[in-house]
Amino acid sequence: MDLVAHPLRVLSLPVFLLPKAVKSFFATFVRIALLLSVLIGQQANAQVKSSAPAWPSQAIKIIVTFTPGGAPDILARVLAQSWQEKLGVPVLVENRPGYGGNIGADFVAKSDPDGYTLLIGTVGIHAINGALYDKMSYDPIKDFTPISFLARTPNVLVVNKGLGVSNMRELIELAKTKPNQLTFGSSGTGTSLHMSGELFKQMAGIEIRHIPYKGRAQSLPDLVSGRISMLFDNLSSSLPLIKAGEVQALGVTTLKRSPAAPEIPTLSEQGLHGFEATSWFSLVAPANLPIALQKRLNNLTRQTLSNSEVRNKLLEGGLEPAPSSPQELSKLMQSEAAKWARVIHESGVKIEQ
């Protein structure tokens, strides 16, 4: 057969009947075609990457679900100041208090997962509210991308100085003689501070009334003035008042004494064995944040909290910084949610919306 005269017949022949030169030509042609397809694909990917906007190209918002002045607000402002210097864009702290953190958390959960809206997560938002509220507009775990654990702080039981008690046992004895007459405040229903009080009631066998506030800025003045009897607060927030002698600290809610105030005994060592209720804070973003941004934000957080000056400043204020991997934070959220669900069930507390 004249292959030159009948070139189209070549394509219909079995490969083993083709002359060696023709087979070599086709093999070379296939290799060149494959190489060109790879190069074209790489060029297309490069064009897509180059057209994607660099992060960050605009202001970043860190949402705090409580009023200014508390531990979440302090941590947000530490991150904001450090990142603004590193990234060269404004990093804003926005306070959205209310409903135990649900207002601010819902806002972030429904925001775009683009790295420009972040949340200072709390034990209340991610581990308590899901069991406490009968209806939730967001999923405390599934609707967020974990970035890093930030810090923990003991809660502390502080009382009005006019109450006339100097330790936990005296307070319990007084509460038993006046059932439902003493009051305890917190920075909001469903917060770890509220749950600290519920756990205290359960373990001490007393009845005291809960008075929720929108934040510490309102509750602390009422404690000093005597409008409420006692308050569970983050140690970092109450420490200045304790040191100034304006309120009486009876005990911290961790199993070990805090390095920031080693003179304050734990509630556990005073008779409520095993009492533990720690406030912890994290950094999260809306669900489906790109992995590259998750890693970038995790690295930024680690760099900030590993700075010796920042660490010492936080430790002096009663906050123990401990940045983590996203996976470690995810596991903590799940284990804490199981723990507080049991406390809430036993207390009978439920919030209907």
C-alpha positions in Angstrom: 0.0 0.0 0.0 1.2 3.5 -0.9 0.9 5.2 2.5 2.0 8.5 1.0 -0.7 8.4 -1.6 -3.3 7.3 0.9 -2.4 9.2 4.2 -5.9 8.9 5.7 -5.6 5.1 5.6 -2.8 5.3 8.1 -5.2 6.2 10.9 -7.3 3.1 10.2 -4.4 0.6 10.3 -3.4 -1.3 13.5 -0.4 0.1 15.2 1.7 -3.0 14.6 1.3 -2.7 10.8 2.6 0.8 10.7 6.2 1.3 9.5 8.7 2.1 12.2 9.3 5.7 10.9 5.5 6.4 11.0 5.2 4.9 14.5 8.1 7.1 15.7 6.5 10.2 14.2 3.2 9.5 16.0 4.9 8.8 19.3 6.8 12.1 19.0 3.6 13.9 18.1 1.7 12.5 21.2 4.6 13.5 23.5 4.6 17.1 22.1 0.8 17.3 22.4 0.9 16.2 26.1 3.7 18.6 26.9 1.7 21.5 25.3 -1.4 20.6 27.3 0.6 20.7 30.5 2.2 24.0 29.7 -1.2 25.6 28.7 -2.7 24.3 32.0 0.1 25.8 34.1 -0.2 29.1 32.3 -4.0 29.1 32.9 -3.5 28.4 36.6 -0.9 31.1 36.9 -3.3 33.6 35.3 -6.0 32.6 37.8 -3.7 33.0 40.7 -2.4 36.3 39.5 -5.9 37.6 39.0 -7.0 36.6 42.5 -6.8 39.5 45.0 -4.0 39.4 47.5 -5.0 39.1 51.2 -5.3 41.5 52.9 -6.4 44.2 50.5 -8.9 45.9 52.8 -9.7 46.4 56.5 -10.1 43.4 58.8 -12.8 43.3 61.5 -12.4 41.4 64.7 -15.9 40.9 66.3 -16.1 40.9 70.1 -19.4 39.7 71.6 -19.1 41.7 74.8 -18.7 45.3 75.8 -15.2 46.8 75.9 -12.8 46.1 78.8 -13.2 42.4 79.3 -10.8 39.6 78.4 -12.2 39.0 74.8 -11.9 42.8 74.1 -8.3 42.9 75.5 -7.2 39.9 73.3 -8.9 41.4 70.2 -7.0 44.7 70.6 -3.7 42.9 71.2 -4.2 41.1 67.9 -5.4 44.2 66.1 -2.4 46.3 67.1 0.1 43.6 66.1 -1.5 42.7 62.8 -2.0 46.3 61.7 1.7 46.8 61.9 2.5 43.6 60.1 -0.1 43.7 57.4 -0.3 47.4 56.6 -4.2 47.5 56.6 -6.6 48.7 59.3 -7.6 46.0 61.8 -10.7 47.1 63.6 -12.3 45.8 66.8 -16.0 45.9 66.8 -18.1 45.2 69.9 -21.5 43.5 69.3 -22.8 42.4 72.8 -26.0 40.7 73.7 -27.7 37.3 74.2 -24.6 35.6 75.7 -22.6 36.3 72.6 -25.2 35.1 70.1 -25.6 38.5 68.4 -22.0 38.9 67.4 -21.5 35.2 66.7 -24.5 35.0 64.4 -23.1 38.1 62.5 -19.8 36.3 61.9 -21.3 33.0 61.0 -23.3 34.6 58.2 -20.4 36.7 56.9 -18.3 35.8 53.8 -15.4 33.4 54.5 -12.8 35.7 53.0 -10.6 36.5 56.0 -12.0 40.0 56.6 -14.5 39.2 59.4 -13.2 37.2 62.4 -14.6 36.4 65.8 -13.1 36.2 69.3 -14.8 32.9 70.3 -15.6 32.0 73.9 -16.6 29.0 75.9 -20.1 30.4 76.0 -20.5 30.7 72.2 -18.9 27.4 71.3 -19.6 25.1 74.3 -22.6 26.5 76.3 -25.1 28.3 74.1 -25.9 25.2 72.0 -27.4 23.4 75.0 -28.7 26.5 76.7 -30.8 28.1 74.0 -33.8 26.2 72.6 -33.3 27.8 69.2 -30.1 28.8 67.6 -29.6 30.8 64.4 -26.2 29.3 63.9 -24.4 26.1 64.7 -21.7 26.8 67.4 -19.2 24.5 65.9 -20.1 23.7 62.2 -20.6 27.3 61.2 -17.1 28.4 62.1 -13.6 27.7 60.9 -11.2 27.2 63.9 -8.0 29.2 63.7 -6.3 29.1 67.1 -6.8 29.0 70.8 -5.9 32.3 72.3 -5.8 32.3 76.1 -7.5 31.1 79.2 -8.2 32.8 82.5 -9.6 31.6 85.8 -13.0 32.9 86.8 -13.0 34.4 90.3 -15.8 34.6 92.8 -15.9 38.1 94.2 -18.4 39.5 96.7 -19.5 42.9 97.9 -17.4 43.9 101.0 -20.5 44.7 102.9 -21.7 41.1 102.8 -19.5 40.4 105.8 -17.9 37.1 104.5 -14.2 36.5 104.1 -14.1 32.9 102.6 -16.3 30.5 100.6 -17.5 28.5 103.6 -18.9 31.7 105.2 -20.7 32.6 102.0 -22.3 29.2 101.7 -23.5 29.3 105.3 -25.0 32.8 104.7 -26.7 31.7 101.5 -28.3 28.7 103.3 -29.8 31.0 105.9 -31.2 33.3 103.2 -32.4 31.1 100.3 -32.9 33.1 97.1 -32.1 36.4 98.8 -28.5 36.6 97.7 -27.8 37.4 94.0 -25.0 36.7 91.7 -24.2 38.6 88.5 -22.6 37.6 85.3 -21.7 39.2 82.0 -24.7 37.5 80.3 -26.9 34.5 80.4 -25.1 31.4 79.0 -21.6 32.8 79.5 -19.0 30.8 81.4 -19.5 33.2 84.3 -23.2 32.4 84.5 -22.4 28.7 84.3 -19.8 29.1 87.0 -22.6 30.3 89.2 -24.9 27.5 88.3 -22.1 24.9 89.0 -21.5 26.7 92.3 -25.1 26.4 93.3 -25.2 22.7 92.4 -22.0 21.8 94.3 -22.7 24.0 97.3 -26.4 23.1 97.6 -27.6 26.7 97.8 -30.2 28.9 96.1 -29.0 32.2 94.8 -30.6 34.3 92.1 -28.9 35.0 88.8 -28.8 38.6 87.5 -27.5 38.8 83.9 -25.8 41.9 82.5 -24.7 42.8 78.9 -21.1 42.9 80.1 -18.7 43.5 83.0 -18.9 47.3 82.5 -22.4 47.2 84.1 -22.0 44.4 86.6 -18.9 45.5 88.4 -20.2 48.9 89.5 -23.3 47.1 90.8 -21.2 44.7 92.8 -19.1 47.5 94.4 -22.3 49.5 95.3 -24.0 46.4 96.8 -26.9 46.1 94.3 -25.8 42.5 93.8 -24.2 40.2 96.4 -21.6 38.5 94.4 -20.2 38.0 90.9 -18.3 35.4 88.9 -15.9 37.3 86.7 -12.8 36.7 84.7 -9.8 37.2 87.0 -8.2 39.5 84.4 -11.2 41.9 84.6 -11.6 41.9 88.4 -8.0 41.9 89.4 -7.6 45.7 89.5 -10.7 46.0 91.8 -9.4 43.2 94.0 -6.0 44.8 94.4 -7.6 48.2 95.1 -9.6 46.5 97.9 -13.0 47.5 96.4 -14.3 43.9 96.3 -13.5 40.7 98.3 -12.1 37.8 96.3 -13.2 34.4 97.8 -11.7 31.9 95.3 -10.7 31.1 91.7 -12.5 28.5 89.7 -9.5 26.6 88.4 -8.0 23.5 90.1 -4.7 25.4 90.6 -4.1 28.9 91.9 -3.4 31.5 89.3 0.1 32.8 88.9 -1.4 36.3 88.5 -2.9 36.1 92.0 -1.4 33.2 94.0 -2.8 34.5 97.3 -6.4 33.7 96.1 -7.3 30.1 97.0 -9.2 27.9 94.7 -12.8 26.9 95.4 -11.8 23.3 95.1 -9.3 23.5 97.9 -11.9 25.2 100.1 -14.2 22.2 100.0 -15.9 22.1 96.6 -13.6 19.4 95.4 -13.1 19.2 91.7 -14.8 22.6 91.0 -13.5 23.8 87.6 -14.9 26.4 85.3 -12.3 28.2 83.1 -13.0 31.0 80.7 -11.2 30.5 77.4 -11.0 32.5 74.2 -10.3 31.6 70.6 -10.0 33.0 67.1 -12.5 31.7 64.5 -13.7 32.7 61.1 -16.9 31.8 59.2 -17.1 28.2 57.9 -15.4 27.3 54.7 -12.5 29.7 55.1 -9.8 28.7 52.5 -7.1 26.6 54.0 -4.4 29.0 52.9 -6.0 31.8 54.9 -6.6 29.6 57.9 -2.9 28.8 58.0 -1.9 32.5 57.4 -4.1 33.6 60.3 -2.9 30.8 62.5 0.7 31.9 61.9 -0.1 35.5 62.6 -1.8 34.6 65.9 1.1 32.4 67.0 3.6 35.2 66.2 1.7 37.8 68.2 1.1 35.6 71.3 4.6 34.3 71.3 6.1 37.8 71.5 7.6 38.0 75.0 6.3 41.5 75.7 2.8 40.6 74.7 2.9 37.3 76.8 4.1 39.1 79.9 1.5 41.8 79.6 -1.3 39.2 79.3 0.0 37.1 82.1 0.2 40.2 84.4 -3.5 40.8 83.7 -4.5 37.2 84.5 -4.6 35.8 81.0 -2.6 32.8 80.1 -1.8 32.8 76.3 -1.6 29.4 74.6 -1.9 29.5 70.8 -2.8 26.2 69.2 -3.4 24.4 65.9 -6.9 24.6 64.4 -7.3 20.9 65.0 -6.5 21.3 68.7 -9.1 24.1 69.0 -11.7 22.0 67.3 -11.2 19.1 69.7 -11.5 21.5 72.7 -14.8 22.9 71.4 -16.3 19.5 71.2 -15.1 18.2 74.6 -16.2 21.5 76.4 -19.6 21.4 74.7 -20.2 17.9 76.1 -19.1 19.0 79.6 -21.4 22.0 79.8 -24.3 20.3 78.3 -24.3 18.0 81.4 -24.2 21.0 83.7 -27.0 22.8 81.9 -29.2 19.6 81.9 -28.7 19.1 85.6 -29.4 22.8 86.5 -32.6 22.8 84.5 -31.6 26.2 82.9 -33.1 26.8 79.5 -33.6 30.0 77.5 -36.5 30.2 75.1 -36.4 32.6 72.2 
